[in-house]
Amino acid sequence: MTMMPRTITTDEPLLAVSGLTKRYGARIGCADVSFDLYPGEVLGIVGESGSGKSTLLSCLSGHLRPDFGRITYDARDVLAMGETERRRLGRTDWAYVHQNPRDGLRMGVSAGGNVGERLMAIGARHYGDIRDKAADWLGRVEIAADRIDDRPTAFSGGMQQRLQIARNLVTSPRLVFMDEPTGGLDVSVQARLLDLLRGLVRDLGLSVIIVTHDLAVVRLLAHRLMVMKGGRVVEQGLTDQVLDDPQHAYTQLLVSSVLQV
Amino acid sequence: MTDQAYNFAYLDEQTKRMIRRAILKGIAVPGYQVPFASREMPMPYGWGTGGVQVTSACLVPEDRLKVIDQGADDTTNAVSIRKFFQRTAGVAVTEATAEATVIQTRHRIPETPLHEGQILVYQVPIPEPLRFLEPRETETRKMHELEEYGLMHVKLYEDIARHGTIATSYAYPVKVEGRYVMDPSPIPKFDNPKLGQNPAIQLFGAGREQRIYALPPFTEVVSLDFDDHPFEPSKAPHDCDLCGARDSYLDEVITDDRGGRMFVCSDTDFCAGRQADGHRGRLSAVEAVQ
């Protein structure tokens, strides 16, 4: 498969969010979140546990319905879309990488079948083509070609996560949601995965929203950063700017909490 | 309890009305699984409780009933269900496919082509074709609603990846009228081509799962496949050893412990009919001598 360079028009945001609010009864999940995401841009969302990062990501990706606010994707109102259209978007233009690969993979289906599922879901009906594409994508995420018929249960944690990424990117999505993609992996595997992700994001011109509590991950991947606390965005800006010169007290605490080896 | 305490065909009239409503809805939306309030029947789940309820709701006193199990009229399941309706409905019974007005079947479609006016009732263990791929019923219903059937092809993909061909040989998934993907019950895929454009009404009853679905006459039914791995109805590559039929579905029967075996038609009525017409197979002459 050859990658066509995407025509990136940076003057229109790919995803525009304004005033997004989700409440769980009296409690706030996330409140009044607004941002624009441009094509090819990687946005990091950091914050401690319970700060509303995952709620925000679920609202954005359509898994949860926000109480207030607007989400516009490619000039279309996401919240006004019918379920059919939203789910179609979810398996073509969008991708979602779960923290635990077991949530995002079919553990009873071979690696090739896992990668091919999205292709078959959008109508691919030629076995040879599907298999070639699956093999190609396994190669891109550094999984050996002879593992194509093995089930993910036979894979290590790092391989499972790479397989999940291949499965998500096979339909060439434009927007990828990632929820702690490196969580639960040891540091050397994390480093390789980040390297791989950085390459894919650059080569495919992906827009990514990445939720993590690991500042190193956003330092490497994200162009822009949003810091959340108590469901609200307390600071946002360019990643290096936020991490090197944090303005909000909580961001300062977060940055200074990182252990130096 | 005496026989007089039973209503005609065992079920009370209100229950039959409820089942008929489900059947009518199923016929109106071919391939759609209609939920119904399945009743306890005097037989265990898995023995055809769904089929029996559908048959019961369809029967009228003038009907002539045929019951087959894996194609045979004389196996336990077929004999007891036939007796059940003889006793509770007093309808005439037959083994001849062409003469029957209602045929209840487990896992086969008769070889003799069906004709208009006949009703074929299938016993269905698991009506949901997506069940083993997606265990959540809420999710599979959503997938049917939104026509998200990519997962069905993942199963076929896995078959080819593991076995080189589509190894699914029974309960082979079909698409009905370009809309619903349907489990044709565990009939061999050899029978799949008979599902489509069939002049008879085909009703599917799943008692434990409480679902009824249907194919009205002359419905378009397509077996799922890949462009480069097309659907192939398969059977054992033999002729029937009793009647010599080349194009009927065969059972393999082990005859001794030295590897001896014979292949016979699974449809006993079809095989007996051919033998009565003078057709002979590889082993018929030998048996006559013995």
Interface residues (C-beta under 8 A of the other chain):
Chain A: E83 T84 R87 R91 R106 V109 S110 G112 G113 G116 E117 R118 M120 A121 I122 R125 H126 Y127 G128 I130 R131 I148 D149
Chain B: L133 L146 E148 G150 L151 H153 V154 Y157 E158 I160 A161 R162 F226 D227 D228 H229
